[in-house]
């Protein structure tokens, strides 16, 4: 315990944010946290939207984040913030999430959790902060990518546009194009940027509905109008909104398989 | 096979010792008659082995066997005699054959009886084993079904989150924590013990639903509101146990869990013609993008209603704008008069 004392003396104060849709769950974190002098609570949010806003406004060091929340869950929230706080997940029962956590050794609290277990999570943060000086930067992106191992297909995509957050059902996406480190998602005549890879969408969209037709494009099969011969052995996909996209040889094969022509 | 060799041996021994017949004749006699009998026995197996012993009535079976026995023995004696006479051209043997006829008839009848008995034993044993196996399978299926039922009824998300709320309340409001423990216990008890009975009064079922909603209300506060408008007449109507609970869990899951504003669950009840009509309405936020549920909850209820009432139009759901409505019709039936 001498060790922790040593850390806490040396440490700055951690600014903490609690995001959970249940009031009693938030009070519990508040209560547990009151025993740690170097952690102070700077805000609370009762849903994902508020959570994103508060994180971006207040720039907390630590976020206690519930996974199951209305409209925007804990994982989706992570995709929408620019800051890089320490995240302590909490969940009551979520097989997929727990499996992902265990595989990636991210700290998480299973509700209900004890004071001791909570203290362990807090201590881990203090230790990580020490390592930070020696070059072990925590990487939110890396953590998120490893969380993406989930085997379930996406049913919605959360996107930030300016100050707004949009949640788009996957059925409403017509196509996705690569754009450097981002992808451009097209839906209902709008275009949205998201910091994800094509590979991610290729793996997480239902392959019965979405086809990667080229290195740089994924289309919703429902949005496809026709295929046009472009050159010898090369095709163009023409979507219902008149978008023209190149189709690679592999893409053509995949389309042929799915549409059985 | 072994038994037949034994029978032939005995037959031969009796002929050669008791009747002082010469060995060759005794062997031929034994072979001819017993092989014929063995052949008939084999034929008999197809008749007995593939019949369903419990389906035919006893009189028919006995009658059939007597007929079969008579026909078989007639053929057997005649055929056997012809073959034996052809093989053994000896006058004394002919006389012996004629003399021994009654004995042959009796022993053949006796053998027939034993063969049929053995066959029936085999058939019954086979049948018993099969029945045992299917029974085992059935039992497994039932246990599995019950387990699934239990799993689907106690939502782990609900359970662990409730426990977390209690954990929180123990510090801020001990009395409320105790209250919630009692409610949660009552709720679980109702869920676990419901197997004993098929039906319960609407009053009791709704009592459990209210307990459930009150627990959720501690978690969600003002986000969840509920209202019950009941006439007294409805309270004692019998309904299947746990038929309402999944409907409220649905309302909470799709309404409260997924909304940031207030969700009101309103229940009305009336007696209409010969039915008890229960109306459950809840609002939900229509802009929420939800994973399409498999609809297992509603399907289970429909299946149960169909099993109990042999009617498949008892549950109706309608979704309009931001309101979800469930209409549940239960054939009218008062307490103390079971189906």
Interface residues (C-beta under 8 A of the other chain):
Chain A: X21 X22 X23 X24 X25 X27 X28 X31 X46 X47 X49 X68 X70 X71 X92 X93 X94 X110 X111 X112 X113 X155 X156 X167 X168 X169
Chain B: X156 X157 X159 X160 X161 X163 X164 X165 X166 X167 X168 X169 X171 X172 X218 X219 X220 X221 X257 X258 X259 X260 X285 X288 X289 X290 X291 X292
